[in-house]
Amino acid sequence: MRAYLALSRSAHGVLDIAMPGFAALLWLGRFPAWDVLIVALVTALAGYTAIYALNDLVGVKVDREKFAESGPNAGYGVEASDLRYPIARGKLGFGRGLAWFIAWYLIALAGAWWLNPWLLVVVVAAPILETIYCQLFKVSWWRVLVSGVVKSLGAIAAVLVVVPEPNPAWLGLMVAWLMAWEIGGQNVPADWNDVEEDRRVGARTIPLVFGPRVAGTVVLVALIATVALSLWLPLMSSLALGWPFRAATLAAGSFLLLVPGFRLFRSLEGRRAAYLFDRASLYPLAMLVIVTAFVLLESLR
């Protein structure tokens, strides 16, 4: 079982589920009905489990090239399992990994249909975009934009569960915020941490194509954009979220994103990229805790 959980990067996936939870509570302003909440949680878990597994399935050939000489580096806390990339490293058969992906993906499809049939568009788009993202590994650094879109799909799905016809402008704002967080706090730092392995296989990532100085600038600009855009998130909520909410989100963004991002920009050290990745991975959970607190306070009035 450990190999399967490593295939789906379960620790990271559980943290990522917090973002759809945040999006749903932000837009709805209250907790949904229990049956909706339970099915949504199972669907989100299934979706993230399937897509993370798909990443390793599609990229297995490249991963075998990357780790032909040695295993993965020490990496970051949320991705620190010694069973990372189990298929590429011969710890899990490809067929079993594929069956694992299919089983979880079917659960996600069933849950999406029950919650809102329109969610099937999101659930179908996710593996297509994830496959495109993996195939662009040796082609173009522009794949970071595809990664940003994939990461935003979970939150989009959550909004569609609780608000069937969301305002397109506010939905676009949320997507821009999520893409900035994914690029600055997840994708580029992860590529930076894997730069030596990626160089061996001719990858086209931002740290490799442009070097550490440009990569550091991209990270810092993206994280500043993330925190700045987060201050506008109350506009899409049915709650009266004022400056106390903005102050809380600013504090979370500063501690988890801006401080480690600035340290990386200043030092350009790979270990700082791994540290930023870990901190940024906690950002969805922090945002979920903040909005939950405000929802609970509103319910007590």
N, C-alpha and C positions, 0 to 999 in steps of 0.2 A: 504493500500500500504506500510505503514511503516514496517509492519510485514514481508512482502515479501522482502523488501530491507534489513531488518535485517537478514533474512534467508540467503541471498546471500552476506552479509557483504559488501554492496555496496561501502562504503568509502574505504575499503581495496582493493576491486576488481578494482576500478578505478585507484588506485595507481599502482597496479600490471600490468595494461595494458601498463604502460609506458615502461616496460621491453621489450615486443615484439617490441614496437616502436623503442626503442634504438637499438635492434638487427637488425631490418630491415634497419635503416639508416646507421648503422655501416658497414654492409656488402655491401649495394648498393652504398653508398656514395652520394646519392641524394634522393630527394623525389620521390616516385613512381607516376605513373599516377593517376589522381584524382579518377577515377572510382575504381581502385585497392585500393587506400588509404581508400575510404569511406567503401567499402565492407569489407576490412581487419579490420577496426575499429569496425564495427558492429559485425563481426564474433568474434573478440577478446572479446568484451563486452559480447556477448552471451555465449561464452565458459567459461569465468571466473564466470559469474553469475550462470551458470548451475552447475559448479563443486563445488563452495562454497555451493550452496544449497544442492547438493548431500552429502556433508560432514555431514550436520546436519540430513539429511534423513537416512543415513546409521547408524549414531551414535546416533540416537534418544533414544534407550533403555539405553545406557550407560549415556547419558546426563541426562535422568530422574533420574537415580540413583545418579548422582553427585549432582544434585540440589534438591534432595528430602528434605533436611533439611533447605537449604537456597538457595537463588538465586546466580547467578555468582558474583564474587568479582568485585571490582571497575575496575580492569583491566587497559587497556591501551587506549590512546586517540583514535586511529583509530578503536577500537573495543568497544567503550564506550556506545553504544546504550543501553537503558534500556529494549529493546526488543530482546537482544541477545538470541539465542537458542529459537526462538518463538514456535517451534513445541514441544520441550521437556517441555516447561513451559506452554503449553496450550493456547498460544496466537494465534496459527495458526493450522488448521487441517492438518493431515498428507496427506490426499488426495489432498488438495489445494496446499500444498508444492510440492507434486509429480507432479502435473499438471504444476506448475511453472517451475520446473526443465525440464520437457519434452518439453515444449514450447521453452525455451531458447536453449535447446540442439539441437532441430530440426533446429533452425535458424543457430546455429553453423555448423551443418552438411551441410546445404544448402550453406552457405558462403564458407566453405572449398572446396566444390565441384566446385564452380564457380572459386575460386582462383587457385586451383591446386588439382586435384583429389587425388594426393598422400597425401594431408593433411588429408584425411579421416582416414588414419592409425593413425595419431597423435590424432585426435578428438575421435576416438574409444578407443585408449589406455588410454586416460586421465581418464574417469570414472572407468575403470577397475582397474587402479593403485590406484585411490583415494579410491575405495572400499577396496582394499587390505590394504591400509594404515590404514583405520579406523578399520578394523578387527584385526589388529595387536596391537591395543591399550593395551590390557591386556596380550599380548603374548610376545612381544619382543621390546626392544628399537631400534633394527635395522630398525624399520619403518622410522627412520629419513632419511635413504637413499632413501626410496620410495618417501617420501615427496620432497626430493631434485629433483628427476627425474620428478615428477609431475610439480613442479614449472618451470622446464626447458623446458617443452613441448611448452609453449606459445612462447618462444623465438625461439625454433626450427621451429615451424610452420611459424613464421614471416620470418625467413631466407629462408625457402622453397618457400615462396611467391615471394621473390625478386631474389633469386639465386637458380634456380631449381636443380643444381648439386653442392652443396657446398663441399669444401674440408673437408673430414672426420676428419682430424687431428685438423683443426681449429674449427670445430663444437664440437669436443670432449673437446677442451680447453674451449670453451664457456660454455658447460654443466658443467664442473668441477668448473668453476667460479661461476655459478649460484647455484650449489649444496652447495658450501661452504658458500655463502651468506644466503641461505635458512636455513641451519643447524645452523650457528652461529648467525644470526641476526633475525631469525623468529621462527623456530621450537623449539629449546631448550629454548630460552627466554619465549616463549608462555607456554611451559610445566612447566617452573619454576614459572611463574606467577600463574598457576593453580594447584600448587603442593598439596595444602590441599584438594581440591576437588578430584583430581586424586588419592590421597592416600586412600580416602574412598572407592573407587571402585576397588582397586587393580591394578592400571595402571602400565605399565612397561615402564616408560620414563627415560631418562638419569638422570634428577635431582633426581628421586625417587630411581632408582636402584643403582646409584653410589654416590649420595650425592652432595652437593653444590660445594665442592672443585673441583671434577672431572668435573662437569658440567661447572663450570667457566673456567676451562682449555680448555675444548672442544670448548666453545664459543670463547675464545680468539684465539686459534690456527686456527679455521675456519675463523675468521674475518681477521687475518693476511694473511691467504691463499687467501681470497677474494681480498684484496687490492693488494697483490703481483701478482696474476693472471691477475688483471685488467690492469697491465702495459704491458701485452702482447697482449691485445685486438686489438691494431692498426694493428697487422700483418694480420688480417683477413679482413681488410677494403680496398676498392678500393681508398680511400682517402689517401693522404700523411700525415698521422697523426704522428707528431713527439713528442718531449718532451713537448711542450705546452699542448697537449692533455693529455699526461701522468701526467703532473703536476696538471691539473684540476681534473683528476680522483683520483689522490693521495690525493688531498685536500678534495674531497667529501668523499672518503673512510675513511680518518682520522677523519673527523668531525662527520660523521654519523655512523661509525662503530667502529673504533679503540678506540676513546676516551670513548664513553659509554661502550664499551666492556671491556676496562681495568678497568674502575670504578667498573663494576660488578665483575670482577675477584678479585679486591682488597677488596671489601666490602662484597660480597656474599649475598647482600640484595635483596629480592624479588622485591621491588619497582624499583631497578636498572634494573632488567630484563625487567620490563614493559617499562621503559624509553628506553632501548636499542631496544626493539621491535618497538616502535614508530619511533625512529630515523632510524632504518634499513628499515622500511617500506617506507621511503622517498628516499631511495637510488636509486630505479629504475627511479623515477622522476628526480632526480639530474643528473643521467647518460644520460637521454633523453635530458635534457636541454643542457648539455655539447656537445653532438654529434650534436644536432640541430644547435648550434652556429657555429660549425666548418663546417657543411654542407652549412649553409647560407654564411659564409665567402668564401667558395670555389666557390659558385655560383656567387659571386660578382667579382671574378677575371677575 
